[in-house]
Amino acid sequence: MAVPYANTWAFLDEYRGKVFSGEWPTLSEMFKITVSRFGERPCFTIYEPDRITLNYTETLKLVQSTARWLHSKGLRRGDRVAVTGKNAPEWTVAYLGILFAGGVVVPLDYQLKNEEIDLLIKTAGARMLFVDEEKHDRYVQSPGALEAVISLHQGVGTYIYDLDGPDAEMEQAEETDLAAILFTSGTMGNPKGVMLTHQNLVSGCYQAQGTPLIVLHTDVFYALLPIHHAYTMQAVFLETISTGAEVVFGKRMVTKAILKDLKEAKITMFLGVPLLFNKVLAGILRGLKEKGPIVYGLISFLMTISGIIKKVFKVNPGKKMFGFILDKASLSSVRICICGGGPLAPSVFKKYNQLGIDFVQGYGLTETSPIININPIEAYKETSVGRTCPGVDMKILDPDERGIGEVIVKGSMVMKGYFNLPEETAAAFTPDGYLKTGDLGYMDNENYLYLTGRAKNMIVTEGGKNVYPEEIENEFQLFEEVDQVLIRGFVLDKKLKSEGIEALVYPNPEFKDESGKVPTKDEMKVRIDRIISEVNQRLLPYQKIGHTVILDDPMEMTTTKKIKRGDI
């Protein structure tokens, strides 16, 4: 029986008619409500190079000063302002300051090339730019149509924390107004800007907590993945400020630095992508194997028992049983791990829960603000990406004999459309108003979603069977020898348009064998071939890999560590 939804936003009723008047507050109103509830609680913290913490009241003052300055420079309701830079409190203060001035935020990937950022600024029609020190001078010297360039780094140009302006009546956004435009691609082609309203982001924020996945005001989130991305922006930054929790900003995707932050900051909510969680788990398992086969076998057995108890009796013995392992892995303070941004192997999901971590995964798109499914911690299903969140109307379009079809969705969290692209917007929706996600999957009778892959990646085999590459790629997630794997089709018969299945594998350059030696290229090929054979044994006959290419160089990845399939 499914665990009932929790109404975690019922407290908003006491503020309705006082702080806000619509169904949902705007993001600015949401932040004011949180400040009134938890003003002295820590809000934004950074540990590198020195620990600096802003509480909610201090953050509000900086945000309001930024808004006054923007207004004094002519920014008005609906005007767009771009923000690009590494994760830092200044980034979030800029984001909120723009909203408090009635503006629209355009978050941009700081890792893009200058000409790509130029194109996105021009496409969005941004009037001003908040930028970090690496790109600051370039935009000061060549601002183009920008009316102001503000630094997110102290000691460089006009620094955000030094901004202020005279008191003024600033026309505020309404809940159906745009809050942000998020670009899903930084290519030089025709960039698509996803238009998200205040209602999209705020409703998605609270409804994601009703799965139930209760977020506490005492929680400490870790902002490690780039904050311009919808996943981190919503699931870390906005979830934090909706509850009065604290967000700690991570600077580097380096395992040693991550473990140091987790321990020092006593992180309780650890959100990441499959690649990150795979690496952390691989490190834990490697350490256990080093203790010898008897110890490793005993711990594996106890982990299995722990998982059964947790699943069947809803009791979590793993936290105490494996406290010494979690402490060594800097995970002892973690209350919940959440994985998103890509498919996670069920075996990985299972092992974290066996160790006593409440580990869940979710699903969503930039176009859905983004979270629409989360696995409830009290009723998780390892092979599912979770149950639909409250307010989400999800269906499967044209299901096949396995019940698999395109996932379509409707609700308050679904985007307004693509910025200045009416034809693309129309094509993204069904005639009755459902967003077409482009993802393939099926649902069970408790509204849990099971993804099989992207529609555009599907392979049609010689026997006419549909194969979903992501299902096969998941089988490789716990092999340390494999750093990257991509499954794709290759043409077997042009006339029949049939495809075979090919694996592109980039071996892990840091892998060492049991003796501590780095394998030669030929030895690594033997290992990869053995892994392919092992994976093929677990696959259905029509899914088996028929050709393997071992790569000398890694495949290009996005900032959320997904392989750029279109570039291969």
N, C-alpha and C positions, 0 to 999 in steps of 0.2 A: 504494500500500500504506500502510495506517495506521501511524503511529508507535506503538510499544507503550507501555502505561502504565508509569509509574515508581512504585515503592514508596517514597515519600518519608518514610514513617512507620516504616520498619524499625528505626530507632534506638530506638524505644519499647520494644523487647523487653528491652533491658538495664535498664529501669526497672520492668518488670512484676514484681510480687511484692515490690518494694521501695517504690516510691512509689504504685503503684496495683495493683489486683488484678483488674479486669474486662477486657473486650475493649478498651475505650478508657478513658483517664483522664478524670476530670471536668475542667471548666475550671480549677478551683483547682489540681488536680494537674498539669495541663498547664502552668500558669504557673510552678509550683515547679520543674518539670523544666527549663523554659527558663532560669529564674534560675540553676539549678545549672550550666547550660552556658555562659551568656553574661551573667553577673552584672554585669560592668563595662561592657557595651555600652549605648549610649543606647537608652532605651525610648520615652519620651514627650517631645516637644519642641513648644514654642510660640514664635513669633517676635514676637507682637504683644501688648502694647506693647514688651516687652523679651524677648530670647531667654532661655528657661528650659528646661533639659533635666534629666530624671530618668533615671538609669540603672536597670537591672533590679533591682539590689539595693536601691536607694533606694525604688523603687516598691513592692517587696515589703514593706518596713518600714511605709510609709504604708497599704498595703492591710491589713496585719495589725493595725495600730492602729485602723483604721476598724472592722474586724471585731470586735475586743475591745470597742469602745464600743457597737456595735450589740447584742452579746451581753449587755453589762451593762445595757442598756435593755430586755432581755426578748426580743430577737429569737431565734427558734429555727428549726430545720430546717423548711423548707417555707413559712415566713412570707414574705409578699410586701412588697417595698419599691419605691416608684416613684422614677424619676430623670428630671428634665426640665431641659434647659438647652442652651446652645450648645456646640459642640465645644471641648473643653479637656481637659488631663490630669486635672483634678479629676473630670470625668464618668466617665472610665475607672477611676479609683481607687475611686470610689463603686460602680461596677458590680462590680469585683472584690472589694471589701470586703464587699458583700452576699453574694456567693457563698462567700467564705471563712468567713462566719458561718453558712453552711448555708441562706441565704435564697434567694428567687427574685426576679430583677430584673424590674421593669415599666418599660421605657423609653418615655417619652412625648414626643410632638412639642411642642417649646417654642413653636411658632407657633400652636398651638391657642388658642381662646378659653378664658377661665377656667372657664366653665361646662362646656365639653367636657372639660377636664382633670379637673374635679370628678367628672364622670360616669365617666370611665375609672378614676380612683382608687377610686371607690365600687364599680364593677363588678369590679375586680381584688381588692378587699378589702385594699388596701395599708395597712400599719400605720404606715409612716414615709415621708417624702418628702425627697429631695435636690433642691434647686431653685436656679436662678441668681438674680442680684440683682434682675432685673426683676419676678419674681413672689414673691420671698421675703417681703416684708412682708405681702402679702395673705394668705399661708398661715399666717404667724405669728399674725396678728390673727384669722383665721377658719380654724382648723385642721380643723374638723369632727371626723371620727373619727380623724384622724391623731394618733399619740402623740408624734411628734417631727418637727421641720422643720429640716433641716441645709442650710447655705449652701454653694454651689459657688464662691462668690466671697469673696476675702479682704476683711475690713473690714466684712462684713455678717453679723450674727447669729453663730450657732454654725458656725464655718468647719471644713470637712472635715479640713484638714491639722492642726487643733488637737485632733482627737479622739483619745482613748485610753481604755483600761479595764484592769482587772486581768486577769492571766493566768487562763484558764479552759479546761476541756475543752469544746470546741464540737462538737456532733454534726454530722458532715459529710454532704453529699448523696452519693448513689450515682449511677452513670452513667445509670441509667434515671429518676432524679428530674428534676423540672422545673428548668430553669435560668433561663428567661425566658418572659414572656408579652408578645407583641408585637401591638398592636392595628393591624389593617389599615385602620381608618377611625376618624375622630374625630367622626363625625356624632352628632347627638342621637338617633338611632334606636336600633338594637340592636347595639352595638359587638361585633365578633368579635375575641376575644383568641386568637392562635395560640400554642399551648402547645409550646414547644421544650425538649427535654431536653438534659442534658449530652452524651449520646451523639449526639443530632442534630447539635449544633453542633460538637463535637470531630471526629466522623467526617467531617462535611462539610468541615471546615477542612483536614484532611490529604488527603482524597481529591480535593479541588479542585486540589491541587498535583501530583497524579499524572496529569495529562491528556496529556502532561507540560507543566506550567507551573511550573518550579522556582523557588521563592522562596529567596533567599539571606539569611543572617543579616546581610549587609552592605547589604541593600536599605533604601531609605528610602521609606516609603509617605506618601501625602498624603491626610489626612482632610478633605476639603472639603465633601462632601455631608453632610447631617445624620446624626449618628452613631446616633440612635435608630432609624433605618431599617435593615431587615435587611441590605440590600446593603452599606452602609458598616460596620455593626457586625461583620459576618462577614468580608467581603472585604478590609477594611482593618484594623480593630482586632484581631479574633481571629486573622486570618492572621498579622499582625505578631507577636503575642505567642506564637504557636505555633512561630516560627522564630528568634526573637532579633533580628528586624529592628527598625527605628525607625519611629515614626509621627509625622509633623508635622501639627499641627492648623491648618487654614485657617479663618479667621473669616468671610470675605465672598466671595460669589459675584460678584465684580467682576473683570473680565478683567485690569485693571492690577495688582490685588492678587495675583491668582493667578499671573501671570507673575513677579512679584517673589518670591513664595514658592518657585516652582519653581527659580528661579536661585539664590537665597540658600541654600536648604536642600539643593540638589543632589538633587532628587527623582529616584528611579530607577523607582518604581512609581506611575504616575499613573492613578487610577481615576476615571471620571466617567460622566455620562449623555450621550445623543446631543446634546442642546442645547449642552452645554459643548464637546464636540469639534467640532461644526459651527461654533461661533463662532471657535474657535482656528484651524481650517483656513481658514475664510473670511478671517480676518485675514492668514494666510500668502499665500493666493492673491491677495488684494487688493494686497499689497505687491509680488508678482511682476508683476502686470498693470501696476502703475505704472512699471515699468522699460521698458515699451514692448512692442509686439507681437513684435518679433524675439527679444528676450531671453526673453519669456514662452513663445514657441513653442519655443525651443531647450530651455529647462528642462523644459517639458511632454514633449518628445520624450525627453530623458534620463531623466525620471521613468518613462516607459513602459518604456524599456530596463532600468532598475534593477528595476522590478517583475517583469519577465520573468525576469531573472537570479535574483532572490530566490525566485521561485515554482518555477522549473525546476531550478536548480542548488543550492538551499538555501544560497546565499551572500548576504550582505547588503552590497552596495556603497553603498547609499544614504546610510548614516551618514557616510561620508567624502565622497561626491560632493556632498552637500547640507548639510555641516556648518555652512556660513555661514548657511544658512536656518534650521536647527534652533537654532543659537546665538541668532540674533535673536529667535526665537519662544520662547526660554527652555526649549527641549526637548532641549538637547544632552546633558544628564546622564540623561535618561529612558531606561531600558532597555526597559520594557514599558508600553504603554497598554492599559487594559482598559475596555471599554464595557459597561454593563449598565443595567438599569432601564427598558428600552424598545428598540424596533427601530431599528437604525442602517442608513442607506442603504449598500448595497454599494459605491457609488462613493466614499463617504467612507472606508470601511474600506480600499479599494484605494489611495487617495492617500496615506494615512499610511504604509502598507507600502512604497509606492514611494519615499517620502522617507527610508526607512531606519529607521523606527520599527517595532519588533515590536509590532504593534497587533492585539489580539484582542478578540473579544466573547464574552459569556457569556449564560446564560439561567438563570432560576430564579424561585422564588416565596418569599414569606415562609414559606409552609407547607412549603417544602423546605430551609429553613435557610441561605441560599436557593439556593446554586449547585448546579446539576445538569448543566449543559453548558458546556464551554469549548472554543474553537477552539485547537488546539495550535499553538504558534508555528512549529513545523517543518512543519506540514501543515494550514495554515488553508484554509478555503473561504469566499470573500467573501460568498456569499449564504446561508451557514448561520450559526446561532447557536452552532455547535460540536458536538463529540462528547460523548456521555454520559460523565460522570466515573466512575471506578472505583466499584463498589458500587451503581450506579444501574441499576434494571431499568425500562426505558421501552418503552411500546407506543403504538400509534395505535388508538384505539377507533372502530369502525365507519367505516373509510376509504371515501371516495367514489371515483369513477373516476380522479381525479388522485392518489389515495392519501392525500388529506387527511381527517383526522378529529381528534377531541379527543385531546390528549396526556395520557396517564396514566402514573403513575410509582410505584415502590415501592422502598424501601431504608432504610438506617439513618438517613438525613437527613430522612425524612418525619415531619412533626409528630405529636404524640400526639393532637391534636384541638383543637377550639375550647373555650375555658374556659367551663365551666358551660353548654354548649350541646350536649347529646347529640344532638338531632335534626339540627342543622346539621352536626355531625361525621359522623353516619351518612350524610347526603346527599352528603358530600364524597368518599366512597369507593365504589368498585365492590364488588359482593358478594365478589369474591376479593381485596379488600384493596388495590387500587391507588387512589392519590389522583387525583381528576379535577381537572386544572389549570384547565380553562375556556379553554385556549388551543388553537387549531387549527393543525395543521401536518402534515408528513410526514417520513419518515426515509429515508436512503439505505442501501446495503448495508454501509456502514462505520460505522453508528450516528451519523451526523451528522444533526442536526435542522434543519429548515427551517420557520420559523413563517410563517403566513399571516394570523393575526389572532386576536382574541378571539371566542369563540362568540357572546357576547351582542351584539357589534357587527356581526355579519355582515348584509349587505344582500342581499335576494332580488330580482333585477331582473324586469322585465316578461317576459323570455324564460325565467324560472325559473333563471337562473344565480346562483351564489353569488359575491358580491363581498366582499373583505376590505378594509376601510378603510385599515388600516395599510400594506398593500402600495402603495396609491395615495399616502398621506401621505409615504412614503419618497422619492417622486420629487421632492419639494419641498425636500429638505434642503440643497441647495447654492445655492438662489436667495436672494441677500442681501436682495431686496425683501420677502421673506416672513418675518415674525417667528413667526407661528403659523398652522397650518392644521389643520382638522379635517374629515374626510370622513364624511358620514352619509347615510342614506337619507331620501327624502321620498316621501310617498304619491302614487303615480300613479293607482292604481285600488283603491278600498277593497274592492270585491267580489272582485277577483282577489288582493288583498293584495300587489300588486306595488309595487316601489319604484324611484324614479329616484335618481341620485347627485348629491349636493349638496356643494359645498366652502364652508366658512366660513373666510375668510382675514382675518387681522389683519396689515396691512402693517408693516414694520419702521420705526418712527418715526425711527430714526437713519440711515436709508439716504440716500445722496447719489449723484447721477448722475455721469457721466463728467467733468462740468465742476465737480463739487464742490457742486452746488446741490441743495437738498432739493426733490423734486418736489411739485407741488400735488396736491390730492386727485384732480382729474380726470386729471392726468398719471400718478399712481400707479395709478388704475383701468385706464388703457390698458396699463400695464406688467403688472399682474396678469392682465388678459385675455390678453395675449400669452403669459404663462407658462402659463396654463391650456391654451391652444391647443397649446403645445409639449409639455406633459405628456400631453395627450390623444393626440397623435401616437404616443407611446410605449406607450400602453395598448391592451389588446384592445378590440374594439368594445363589448362589454357592460360594460366598466369605465369608459367615458368619462364625464367630468363634464358633467352637463347643466344645472346651475344653480350660480351663484356668488353668495355674499353677502360683501361687504367690510365688515368690522366697524370701528366707531369706537373701541371699547375692547377691551383684551386679554381673552382667556378666562382664567378662574381656573385656577391650576395647583397641583399638589401640591408638597411640599417637594423631591421628586426631579424636578421640572420636567416633569411629565406633565399634560396637559390633563384637567381633571375632566369627563369626558364626561357623567356623569349630571346635572350642574348646568346643561347647555345645552339 
